[in-house]
């Protein structure tokens, strides 16, 4: 009986130690959508390992995720209403850890090909393709003007927006050197011709925040 009592006391002490350790560890640090122990060296090419699961009960809060590992790439976004189909590895995340300004709200389409891994194991890196379709996916939709905002705290790299027609010929393009402040890329044609756009970056551009996709 004494042995069993001693074992239970030891187990209780272990859980108490873990609880106290978590309490004094401080809040987690999230950098560019990745949970890290400390700021990632900007020159490092290593990827962050998935964060250990927190010792909490299961719940669903429907908040925008902060971590790439907590979500999946955006595929179809409100297709039946907005008519945009996404092909790529970007995910919708809370914008806070990206340290960019000029966003329209708290969420962005996020990329981090330097240190992040999505929930399905894919790497959230450019390029991102967006196809415009008619309501209920009943055919291709042609647009005349498309714009999107881009930013990155790791500035100085060029990002391009390319527009293609139904024959997949390039009909317009725009580019900008990214900064932490959102800037707008715009492509347009004299008549509605744009059916597909591509967002591409220089090979060195790994982290990017995207917002305000507008098309008509």
Biotite code that builds the C-alpha atoms (Angstrom):
import biotite.structure as struc

atoms = struc.array([
    struc.Atom([0.000, 0.000, 0.000], chain_id="A", res_id=1, res_name="UNK", atom_name="CA", element="C"),
    struc.Atom([2.854, 2.349, 0.822], chain_id="A", res_id=2, res_name="UNK", atom_name="CA", element="C"),
    struc.Atom([4.486, 1.532, -2.511], chain_id="A", res_id=3, res_name="UNK", atom_name="CA", element="C"),
    struc.Atom([1.291, 2.351, -4.439], chain_id="A", res_id=4, res_name="UNK", atom_name="CA", element="C"),
    struc.Atom([0.841, 5.573, -2.490], chain_id="A", res_id=5, res_name="UNK", atom_name="CA", element="C"),
    struc.Atom([4.420, 6.615, -3.223], chain_id="A", res_id=6, res_name="UNK", atom_name="CA", element="C"),
    struc.Atom([3.905, 5.944, -6.947], chain_id="A", res_id=7, res_name="UNK", atom_name="CA", element="C"),
    struc.Atom([0.788, 8.114, -7.090], chain_id="A", res_id=8, res_name="UNK", atom_name="CA", element="C"),
    struc.Atom([2.622, 10.903, -5.272], chain_id="A", res_id=9, res_name="UNK", atom_name="CA", element="C"),
    struc.Atom([5.489, 10.675, -7.782], chain_id="A", res_id=10, res_name="UNK", atom_name="CA", element="C"),
    struc.Atom([3.095, 10.857, -10.741], chain_id="A", res_id=11, res_name="UNK", atom_name="CA", element="C"),
    struc.Atom([1.255, 13.820, -9.231], chain_id="A", res_id=12, res_name="UNK", atom_name="CA", element="C"),
    struc.Atom([4.552, 15.641, -8.665], chain_id="A", res_id=13, res_name="UNK", atom_name="CA", element="C"),
    struc.Atom([5.567, 15.026, -12.289], chain_id="A", res_id=14, res_name="UNK", atom_name="CA", element="C"),
    struc.Atom([2.345, 16.557, -13.661], chain_id="A", res_id=15, res_name="UNK", atom_name="CA", element="C"),
    struc.Atom([2.677, 19.480, -11.231], chain_id="A", res_id=16, res_name="UNK", atom_name="CA", element="C"),
    struc.Atom([6.210, 20.090, -12.477], chain_id="A", res_id=17, res_name="UNK", atom_name="CA", element="C"),
    struc.Atom([5.038, 20.059, -16.127], chain_id="A", res_id=18, res_name="UNK", atom_name="CA", element="C"),
    struc.Atom([2.194, 22.454, -15.359], chain_id="A", res_id=19, res_name="UNK", atom_name="CA", element="C"),
    struc.Atom([4.490, 24.889, -13.541], chain_id="A", res_id=20, res_name="UNK", atom_name="CA", element="C"),
    struc.Atom([7.064, 24.690, -16.334], chain_id="A", res_id=21, res_name="UNK", atom_name="CA", element="C"),
    struc.Atom([4.429, 25.629, -18.929], chain_id="A", res_id=22, res_name="UNK", atom_name="CA", element="C"),
    struc.Atom([3.168, 28.443, -16.743], chain_id="A", res_id=23, res_name="UNK", atom_name="CA", element="C"),
    struc.Atom([6.560, 30.120, -16.441], chain_id="A", res_id=24, res_name="UNK", atom_name="CA", element="C"),
    struc.Atom([7.624, 29.417, -20.027], chain_id="A", res_id=25, res_name="UNK", atom_name="CA", element="C"),
    struc.Atom([5.738, 32.488, -21.244], chain_id="A", res_id=26, res_name="UNK", atom_name="CA", element="C"),
    struc.Atom([3.570, 32.871, -24.333], chain_id="A", res_id=27, res_name="UNK", atom_name="CA", element="C"),
    struc.Atom([4.699, 31.172, -27.565], chain_id="A", res_id=28, res_name="UNK", atom_name="CA", element="C"),
    struc.Atom([6.524, 33.172, -30.206], chain_id="A", res_id=29, res_name="UNK", atom_name="CA", element="C"),
    struc.Atom([5.046, 33.052, -33.709], chain_id="A", res_id=30, res_name="UNK", atom_name="CA", element="C"),
    struc.Atom([7.161, 34.338, -36.594], chain_id="A", res_id=31, res_name="UNK", atom_name="CA", element="C"),
    struc.Atom([5.755, 34.394, -40.137], chain_id="A", res_id=32, res_name="UNK", atom_name="CA", element="C"),
    struc.Atom([3.121, 31.823, -39.207], chain_id="A", res_id=33, res_name="UNK", atom_name="CA", element="C"),
    struc.Atom([5.572, 29.402, -37.537], chain_id="A", res_id=34, res_name="UNK", atom_name="CA", element="C"),
    struc.Atom([5.837, 28.587, -33.824], chain_id="A", res_id=35, res_name="UNK", atom_name="CA", element="C"),
    struc.Atom([9.453, 29.055, -32.704], chain_id="A", res_id=36, res_name="UNK", atom_name="CA", element="C"),
    struc.Atom([11.349, 29.147, -29.433], chain_id="A", res_id=37, res_name="UNK", atom_name="CA", element="C"),
    struc.Atom([13.046, 32.363, -30.518], chain_id="A", res_id=38, res_name="UNK", atom_name="CA", element="C"),
    struc.Atom([13.366, 34.570, -33.594], chain_id="A", res_id=39, res_name="UNK", atom_name="CA", element="C"),
    struc.Atom([14.503, 32.540, -36.599], chain_id="A", res_id=40, res_name="UNK", atom_name="CA", element="C"),
    struc.Atom([17.807, 33.647, -38.061], chain_id="A", res_id=41, res_name="UNK", atom_name="CA", element="C"),
    struc.Atom([17.005, 35.382, -41.365], chain_id="A", res_id=42, res_name="UNK", atom_name="CA", element="C"),
    struc.Atom([19.929, 33.570, -42.972], chain_id="A", res_id=43, res_name="UNK", atom_name="CA", element="C"),
    struc.Atom([18.813, 30.110, -41.878], chain_id="A", res_id=44, res_name="UNK", atom_name="CA", element="C"),
    struc.Atom([17.389, 27.742, -44.436], chain_id="A", res_id=45, res_name="UNK", atom_name="CA", element="C"),
    struc.Atom([16.091, 25.237, -41.889], chain_id="A", res_id=46, res_name="UNK", atom_name="CA", element="C"),
    struc.Atom([12.405, 24.514, -41.393], chain_id="A", res_id=47, res_name="UNK", atom_name="CA", element="C"),
    struc.Atom([10.646, 24.630, -38.061], chain_id="A", res_id=48, res_name="UNK", atom_name="CA", element="C"),
    struc.Atom([9.367, 21.324, -36.717], chain_id="A", res_id=49, res_name="UNK", atom_name="CA", element="C"),
    struc.Atom([5.636, 21.088, -35.988], chain_id="A", res_id=50, res_name="UNK", atom_name="CA", element="C"),
    struc.Atom([4.860, 22.423, -32.535], chain_id="A", res_id=51, res_name="UNK", atom_name="CA", element="C"),
    struc.Atom([3.893, 19.864, -29.857], chain_id="A", res_id=52, res_name="UNK", atom_name="CA", element="C"),
    struc.Atom([0.182, 19.688, -29.138], chain_id="A", res_id=53, res_name="UNK", atom_name="CA", element="C"),
    struc.Atom([-0.945, 21.695, -26.115], chain_id="A", res_id=54, res_name="UNK", atom_name="CA", element="C"),
    struc.Atom([-2.269, 19.750, -23.122], chain_id="A", res_id=55, res_name="UNK", atom_name="CA", element="C"),
    struc.Atom([-5.827, 21.053, -23.402], chain_id="A", res_id=56, res_name="UNK", atom_name="CA", element="C"),
    struc.Atom([-9.245, 19.604, -24.087], chain_id="A", res_id=57, res_name="UNK", atom_name="CA", element="C"),
    struc.Atom([-10.436, 19.408, -27.687], chain_id="A", res_id=58, res_name="UNK", atom_name="CA", element="C"),
    struc.Atom([-12.366, 22.389, -29.011], chain_id="A", res_id=59, res_name="UNK", atom_name="CA", element="C"),
    struc.Atom([-13.232, 24.295, -32.179], chain_id="A", res_id=60, res_name="UNK", atom_name="CA", element="C"),
    struc.Atom([-13.227, 28.086, -31.955], chain_id="A", res_id=61, res_name="UNK", atom_name="CA", element="C"),
    struc.Atom([-13.478, 28.982, -35.679], chain_id="A", res_id=62, res_name="UNK", atom_name="CA", element="C"),
    struc.Atom([-10.821, 31.692, -35.285], chain_id="A", res_id=63, res_name="UNK", atom_name="CA", element="C"),
    struc.Atom([-8.427, 32.325, -38.165], chain_id="A", res_id=64, res_name="UNK", atom_name="CA", element="C"),
    struc.Atom([-5.366, 30.091, -37.551], chain_id="A", res_id=65, res_name="UNK", atom_name="CA", element="C"),
    struc.Atom([-2.026, 31.682, -36.704], chain_id="A", res_id=66, res_name="UNK", atom_name="CA", element="C"),
    struc.Atom([0.117, 28.709, -37.775], chain_id="A", res_id=67, res_name="UNK", atom_name="CA", element="C"),
    struc.Atom([0.604, 27.114, -41.193], chain_id="A", res_id=68, res_name="UNK", atom_name="CA", element="C"),
    struc.Atom([0.617, 23.707, -39.511], chain_id="A", res_id=69, res_name="UNK", atom_name="CA", element="C"),
    struc.Atom([-2.952, 24.291, -38.284], chain_id="A", res_id=70, res_name="UNK", atom_name="CA", element="C"),
    struc.Atom([-4.528, 24.683, -41.719], chain_id="A", res_id=71, res_name="UNK", atom_name="CA", element="C"),
    struc.Atom([-4.540, 23.559, -45.360], chain_id="A", res_id=72, res_name="UNK", atom_name="CA", element="C"),
    struc.Atom([-3.856, 25.303, -48.694], chain_id="A", res_id=73, res_name="UNK", atom_name="CA", element="C"),
    struc.Atom([-6.670, 27.426, -50.082], chain_id="A", res_id=74, res_name="UNK", atom_name="CA", element="C"),
    struc.Atom([-8.367, 25.592, -52.935], chain_id="A", res_id=75, res_name="UNK", atom_name="CA", element="C"),
    struc.Atom([-11.837, 26.982, -53.658], chain_id="A", res_id=76, res_name="UNK", atom_name="CA", element="C"),
    struc.Atom([-12.795, 30.245, -52.002], chain_id="A", res_id=77, res_name="UNK", atom_name="CA", element="C"),
    struc.Atom([-16.515, 31.025, -52.036], chain_id="A", res_id=78, res_name="UNK", atom_name="CA", element="C"),
    struc.Atom([-16.644, 29.686, -55.579], chain_id="A", res_id=79, res_name="UNK", atom_name="CA", element="C"),
    struc.Atom([-20.402, 29.745, -55.888], chain_id="A", res_id=80, res_name="UNK", atom_name="CA", element="C"),
    struc.Atom([-20.474, 33.454, -55.054], chain_id="A", res_id=81, res_name="UNK", atom_name="CA", element="C"),
    struc.Atom([-17.097, 34.911, -55.997], chain_id="A", res_id=82, res_name="UNK", atom_name="CA", element="C"),
    struc.Atom([-16.022, 32.663, -58.855], chain_id="A", res_id=83, res_name="UNK", atom_name="CA", element="C"),
    struc.Atom([-12.356, 32.250, -57.872], chain_id="A", res_id=84, res_name="UNK", atom_name="CA", element="C"),
    struc.Atom([-10.571, 28.893, -57.791], chain_id="A", res_id=85, res_name="UNK", atom_name="CA", element="C"),
    struc.Atom([-7.114, 28.794, -56.215], chain_id="A", res_id=86, res_name="UNK", atom_name="CA", element="C"),
    struc.Atom([-4.307, 26.450, -57.260], chain_id="A", res_id=87, res_name="UNK", atom_name="CA", element="C"),
    struc.Atom([-1.282, 26.683, -54.987], chain_id="A", res_id=88, res_name="UNK", atom_name="CA", element="C"),
    struc.Atom([0.018, 26.256, -51.456], chain_id="A", res_id=89, res_name="UNK", atom_name="CA", element="C"),
    struc.Atom([-0.975, 29.583, -49.848], chain_id="A", res_id=90, res_name="UNK", atom_name="CA", element="C"),
    struc.Atom([-3.173, 29.468, -46.748], chain_id="A", res_id=91, res_name="UNK", atom_name="CA", element="C"),
    struc.Atom([-5.419, 31.946, -44.949], chain_id="A", res_id=92, res_name="UNK", atom_name="CA", element="C"),
    struc.Atom([-3.763, 32.991, -41.669], chain_id="A", res_id=93, res_name="UNK", atom_name="CA", element="C"),
    struc.Atom([-3.959, 35.675, -39.030], chain_id="A", res_id=94, res_name="UNK", atom_name="CA", element="C"),
    struc.Atom([-1.741, 38.529, -40.224], chain_id="A", res_id=95, res_name="UNK", atom_name="CA", element="C"),
    struc.Atom([-0.235, 39.480, -36.848], chain_id="A", res_id=96, res_name="UNK", atom_name="CA", element="C"),
    struc.Atom([3.005, 37.468, -37.002], chain_id="A", res_id=97, res_name="UNK", atom_name="CA", element="C"),
    struc.Atom([3.882, 38.758, -40.490], chain_id="A", res_id=98, res_name="UNK", atom_name="CA", element="C"),
    struc.Atom([4.405, 42.340, -39.273], chain_id="A", res_id=99, res_name="UNK", atom_name="CA", element="C"),
    struc.Atom([3.009, 44.025, -42.386], chain_id="A", res_id=100, res_name="UNK", atom_name="CA", element="C"),
    struc.Atom([0.819, 47.123, -42.580], chain_id="A", res_id=101, res_name="UNK", atom_name="CA", element="C"),
    struc.Atom([-2.073, 48.212, -44.759], chain_id="A", res_id=102, res_name="UNK", atom_name="CA", element="C"),
    struc.Atom([-4.157, 45.050, -44.586], chain_id="A", res_id=103, res_name="UNK", atom_name="CA", element="C"),
    struc.Atom([-7.919, 45.433, -44.868], chain_id="A", res_id=104, res_name="UNK", atom_name="CA", element="C"),
    struc.Atom([-8.591, 43.166, -41.887], chain_id="A", res_id=105, res_name="UNK", atom_name="CA", element="C"),
    struc.Atom([-6.882, 40.624, -39.664], chain_id="A", res_id=106, res_name="UNK", atom_name="CA", element="C"),
    struc.Atom([-6.486, 37.800, -42.211], chain_id="A", res_id=107, res_name="UNK", atom_name="CA", element="C"),
    struc.Atom([-4.194, 37.363, -45.222], chain_id="A", res_id=108, res_name="UNK", atom_name="CA", element="C"),
    struc.Atom([-3.330, 34.804, -47.857], chain_id="A", res_id=109, res_name="UNK", atom_name="CA", element="C"),
    struc.Atom([0.058, 33.789, -46.483], chain_id="A", res_id=110, res_name="UNK", atom_name="CA", element="C"),
    struc.Atom([3.224, 32.217, -47.866], chain_id="A", res_id=111, res_name="UNK", atom_name="CA", element="C"),
    struc.Atom([6.386, 31.093, -46.066], chain_id="A", res_id=112, res_name="UNK", atom_name="CA", element="C"),
    struc.Atom([8.554, 28.825, -48.162], chain_id="A", res_id=113, res_name="UNK", atom_name="CA", element="C"),
    struc.Atom([11.489, 29.362, -45.816], chain_id="A", res_id=114, res_name="UNK", atom_name="CA", element="C"),
    struc.Atom([10.494, 27.718, -42.539], chain_id="A", res_id=115, res_name="UNK", atom_name="CA", element="C"),
    struc.Atom([6.823, 26.648, -42.682], chain_id="A", res_id=116, res_name="UNK", atom_name="CA", element="C"),
    struc.Atom([4.964, 23.430, -43.441], chain_id="A", res_id=117, res_name="UNK", atom_name="CA", element="C"),
    struc.Atom([1.210, 23.272, -44.012], chain_id="A", res_id=118, res_name="UNK", atom_name="CA", element="C"),
    struc.Atom([-1.052, 20.839, -42.185], chain_id="A", res_id=119, res_name="UNK", atom_name="CA", element="C"),
    struc.Atom([-0.976, 18.461, -45.174], chain_id="A", res_id=120, res_name="UNK", atom_name="CA", element="C"),
    struc.Atom([2.827, 18.480, -45.366], chain_id="A", res_id=121, res_name="UNK", atom_name="CA", element="C"),
    struc.Atom([3.019, 20.851, -48.355], chain_id="A", res_id=122, res_name="UNK", atom_name="CA", element="C"),
    struc.Atom([5.309, 23.898, -48.421], chain_id="A", res_id=123, res_name="UNK", atom_name="CA", element="C"),
    struc.Atom([3.411, 27.250, -48.522], chain_id="A", res_id=124, res_name="UNK", atom_name="CA", element="C"),
    struc.Atom([5.412, 28.817, -51.328], chain_id="A", res_id=125, res_name="UNK", atom_name="CA", element="C"),
    struc.Atom([4.746, 30.714, -54.539], chain_id="A", res_id=126, res_name="UNK", atom_name="CA", element="C"),
    struc.Atom([3.546, 30.574, -57.279], chain_id="A", res_id=127, res_name="UNK", atom_name="CA", element="C"),
    struc.Atom([-0.204, 30.846, -56.711], chain_id="A", res_id=128, res_name="UNK", atom_name="CA", element="C"),
    struc.Atom([-2.646, 30.496, -59.626], chain_id="A", res_id=129, res_name="UNK", atom_name="CA", element="C"),
    struc.Atom([-6.219, 31.811, -59.573], chain_id="A", res_id=130, res_name="UNK", atom_name="CA", element="C"),
    struc.Atom([-8.772, 30.774, -62.188], chain_id="A", res_id=131, res_name="UNK", atom_name="CA", element="C"),
    struc.Atom([-11.948, 32.800, -62.692], chain_id="A", res_id=132, res_name="UNK", atom_name="CA", element="C"),
    struc.Atom([-15.130, 30.801, -63.241], chain_id="A", res_id=133, res_name="UNK", atom_name="CA", element="C"),
    struc.Atom([-18.833, 31.453, -63.647], chain_id="A", res_id=134, res_name="UNK", atom_name="CA", element="C"),
    struc.Atom([-21.258, 30.795, -60.752], chain_id="A", res_id=135, res_name="UNK", atom_name="CA", element="C"),
    struc.Atom([-21.645, 27.119, -59.857], chain_id="A", res_id=136, res_name="UNK", atom_name="CA", element="C"),
    struc.Atom([-18.497, 26.345, -61.917], chain_id="A", res_id=137, res_name="UNK", atom_name="CA", element="C"),
    struc.Atom([-20.491, 26.589, -65.162], chain_id="A", res_id=138, res_name="UNK", atom_name="CA", element="C"),
    struc.Atom([-17.631, 27.703, -67.397], chain_id="A", res_id=139, res_name="UNK", atom_name="CA", element="C"),
    struc.Atom([-14.748, 30.167, -67.491], chain_id="A", res_id=140, res_name="UNK", atom_name="CA", element="C"),
    struc.Atom([-15.324, 33.841, -66.619], chain_id="A", res_id=141, res_name="UNK", atom_name="CA", element="C"),
    struc.Atom([-13.378, 36.652, -68.336], chain_id="A", res_id=142, res_name="UNK", atom_name="CA", element="C"),
    struc.Atom([-12.242, 39.695, -66.350], chain_id="A", res_id=143, res_name="UNK", atom_name="CA", element="C"),
    struc.Atom([-11.036, 43.091, -67.520], chain_id="A", res_id=144, res_name="UNK", atom_name="CA", element="C"),
    struc.Atom([-9.162, 44.273, -64.425], chain_id="A", res_id=145, res_name="UNK", atom_name="CA", element="C"),
    struc.Atom([-7.597, 42.334, -61.551], chain_id="A", res_id=146, res_name="UNK", atom_name="CA", element="C"),
    struc.Atom([-5.662, 43.763, -58.608], chain_id="A", res_id=147, res_name="UNK", atom_name="CA", element="C"),
    struc.Atom([-4.097, 42.361, -55.453], chain_id="A", res_id=148, res_name="UNK", atom_name="CA", element="C"),
    struc.Atom([-2.112, 43.790, -52.522], chain_id="A", res_id=149, res_name="UNK", atom_name="CA", element="C"),
    struc.Atom([1.242, 42.302, -51.450], chain_id="A", res_id=150, res_name="UNK", atom_name="CA", element="C"),
    struc.Atom([3.730, 42.942, -48.635], chain_id="A", res_id=151, res_name="UNK", atom_name="CA", element="C"),
    struc.Atom([6.593, 41.330, -46.746], chain_id="A", res_id=152, res_name="UNK", atom_name="CA", element="C"),
    struc.Atom([8.737, 42.463, -43.848], chain_id="A", res_id=153, res_name="UNK", atom_name="CA", element="C"),
    struc.Atom([11.636, 40.779, -45.660], chain_id="A", res_id=154, res_name="UNK", atom_name="CA", element="C"),
    struc.Atom([11.574, 43.490, -48.318], chain_id="A", res_id=155, res_name="UNK", atom_name="CA", element="C"),
    struc.Atom([13.594, 44.145, -51.441], chain_id="A", res_id=156, res_name="UNK", atom_name="CA", element="C"),
    struc.Atom([12.458, 41.176, -53.531], chain_id="A", res_id=157, res_name="UNK", atom_name="CA", element="C"),
    struc.Atom([10.286, 41.418, -56.614], chain_id="A", res_id=158, res_name="UNK", atom_name="CA", element="C"),
    struc.Atom([6.849, 39.849, -56.951], chain_id="A", res_id=159, res_name="UNK", atom_name="CA", element="C"),
    struc.Atom([4.943, 39.682, -60.243], chain_id="A", res_id=160, res_name="UNK", atom_name="CA", element="C"),
    struc.Atom([1.271, 39.421, -61.177], chain_id="A", res_id=161, res_name="UNK", atom_name="CA", element="C"),
    struc.Atom([0.730, 37.794, -64.587], chain_id="A", res_id=162, res_name="UNK", atom_name="CA", element="C"),
    struc.Atom([-2.573, 37.735, -66.496], chain_id="A", res_id=163, res_name="UNK", atom_name="CA", element="C"),
    struc.Atom([-3.510, 35.119, -69.115], chain_id="A", res_id=164, res_name="UNK", atom_name="CA", element="C"),
    struc.Atom([-6.357, 34.792, -71.611], chain_id="A", res_id=165, res_name="UNK", atom_name="CA", element="C"),
    struc.Atom([-8.347, 31.696, -72.555], chain_id="A", res_id=166, res_name="UNK", atom_name="CA", element="C"),
    struc.Atom([-5.524, 30.591, -74.877], chain_id="A", res_id=167, res_name="UNK", atom_name="CA", element="C"),
    struc.Atom([-3.093, 30.906, -71.934], chain_id="A", res_id=168, res_name="UNK", atom_name="CA", element="C"),
    struc.Atom([-1.291, 33.773, -73.638], chain_id="A", res_id=169, res_name="UNK", atom_name="CA", element="C"),
    struc.Atom([0.153, 36.493, -71.418], chain_id="A", res_id=170, res_name="UNK", atom_name="CA", element="C"),
    struc.Atom([-1.977, 39.633, -71.863], chain_id="A", res_id=171, res_name="UNK", atom_name="CA", element="C"),
    struc.Atom([-0.611, 41.877, -69.104], chain_id="A", res_id=172, res_name="UNK", atom_name="CA", element="C"),
    struc.Atom([1.716, 41.912, -66.109], chain_id="A", res_id=173, res_name="UNK", atom_name="CA", element="C"),
    struc.Atom([2.768, 44.081, -63.190], chain_id="A", res_id=174, res_name="UNK", atom_name="CA", element="C"),
    struc.Atom([5.541, 43.862, -60.619], chain_id="A", res_id=175, res_name="UNK", atom_name="CA", element="C"),
    struc.Atom([6.795, 45.574, -57.492], chain_id="A", res_id=176, res_name="UNK", atom_name="CA", element="C"),
    struc.Atom([9.624, 45.349, -54.962], chain_id="A", res_id=177, res_name="UNK", atom_name="CA", element="C"),
    struc.Atom([7.880, 44.254, -51.783], chain_id="A", res_id=178, res_name="UNK", atom_name="CA", element="C"),
    struc.Atom([8.023, 46.260, -48.548], chain_id="A", res_id=179, res_name="UNK", atom_name="CA", element="C"),
    struc.Atom([6.315, 45.830, -45.150], chain_id="A", res_id=180, res_name="UNK", atom_name="CA", element="C"),
    struc.Atom([3.606, 48.226, -46.413], chain_id="A", res_id=181, res_name="UNK", atom_name="CA", element="C"),
    struc.Atom([0.948, 46.721, -48.679], chain_id="A", res_id=182, res_name="UNK", atom_name="CA", element="C"),
    struc.Atom([1.322, 47.725, -52.349], chain_id="A", res_id=183, res_name="UNK", atom_name="CA", element="C"),
    struc.Atom([-1.138, 47.080, -55.176], chain_id="A", res_id=184, res_name="UNK", atom_name="CA", element="C"),
    struc.Atom([-0.425, 45.060, -58.310], chain_id="A", res_id=185, res_name="UNK", atom_name="CA", element="C"),
    struc.Atom([-2.872, 45.594, -61.192], chain_id="A", res_id=186, res_name="UNK", atom_name="CA", element="C"),
    struc.Atom([-3.363, 43.909, -64.551], chain_id="A", res_id=187, res_name="UNK", atom_name="CA", element="C"),
    struc.Atom([-5.961, 44.945, -67.138], chain_id="A", res_id=188, res_name="UNK", atom_name="CA", element="C"),
    struc.Atom([-7.059, 44.549, -70.753], chain_id="A", res_id=189, res_name="UNK", atom_name="CA", element="C"),
    struc.Atom([-9.082, 46.752, -73.112], chain_id="A", res_id=190, res_name="UNK", atom_name="CA", element="C"),
    struc.Atom([-11.902, 44.175, -73.107], chain_id="A", res_id=191, res_name="UNK", atom_name="CA", element="C"),
    struc.Atom([-12.595, 41.324, -70.659], chain_id="A", res_id=192, res_name="UNK", atom_name="CA", element="C"),
    struc.Atom([-9.954, 38.716, -71.495], chain_id="A", res_id=193, res_name="UNK", atom_name="CA", element="C"),
    struc.Atom([-8.325, 37.656, -68.222], chain_id="A", res_id=194, res_name="UNK", atom_name="CA", element="C"),
    struc.Atom([-9.279, 34.133, -67.142], chain_id="A", res_id=195, res_name="UNK", atom_name="CA", element="C"),
    struc.Atom([-6.196, 33.193, -65.110], chain_id="A", res_id=196, res_name="UNK", atom_name="CA", element="C"),
    struc.Atom([-3.661, 35.082, -63.005], chain_id="A", res_id=197, res_name="UNK", atom_name="CA", element="C"),
    struc.Atom([-0.401, 33.924, -61.500], chain_id="A", res_id=198, res_name="UNK", atom_name="CA", element="C"),
    struc.Atom([1.419, 35.434, -58.538], chain_id="A", res_id=199, res_name="UNK", atom_name="CA", element="C"),
    struc.Atom([5.141, 34.716, -58.768], chain_id="A", res_id=200, res_name="UNK", atom_name="CA", element="C"),
    struc.Atom([8.168, 35.877, -56.840], chain_id="A", res_id=201, res_name="UNK", atom_name="CA", element="C"),
    struc.Atom([11.919, 35.888, -57.209], chain_id="A", res_id=202, res_name="UNK", atom_name="CA", element="C"),
    struc.Atom([13.495, 32.669, -55.876], chain_id="A", res_id=203, res_name="UNK", atom_name="CA", element="C"),
    struc.Atom([14.733, 34.564, -52.815], chain_id="A", res_id=204, res_name="UNK", atom_name="CA", element="C"),
    struc.Atom([11.215, 35.782, -51.963], chain_id="A", res_id=205, res_name="UNK", atom_name="CA", element="C"),
    struc.Atom([10.006, 33.186, -49.471], chain_id="A", res_id=206, res_name="UNK", atom_name="CA", element="C"),
    struc.Atom([7.650, 35.101, -47.139], chain_id="A", res_id=207, res_name="UNK", atom_name="CA", element="C"),
    struc.Atom([4.701, 37.042, -48.546], chain_id="A", res_id=208, res_name="UNK", atom_name="CA", element="C"),
    struc.Atom([1.376, 38.409, -47.328], chain_id="A", res_id=209, res_name="UNK", atom_name="CA", element="C"),
    struc.Atom([-1.427, 38.858, -49.882], chain_id="A", res_id=210, res_name="UNK", atom_name="CA", element="C"),
    struc.Atom([-4.678, 40.780, -49.437], chain_id="A", res_id=211, res_name="UNK", atom_name="CA", element="C"),
    struc.Atom([-7.570, 42.430, -51.282], chain_id="A", res_id=212, res_name="UNK", atom_name="CA", element="C"),
    struc.Atom([-7.971, 40.414, -54.471], chain_id="A", res_id=213, res_name="UNK", atom_name="CA", element="C"),
    struc.Atom([-10.335, 42.528, -56.592], chain_id="A", res_id=214, res_name="UNK", atom_name="CA", element="C"),
    struc.Atom([-11.568, 41.661, -60.081], chain_id="A", res_id=215, res_name="UNK", atom_name="CA", element="C"),
    struc.Atom([-14.228, 42.815, -62.504], chain_id="A", res_id=216, res_name="UNK", atom_name="CA", element="C"),
])
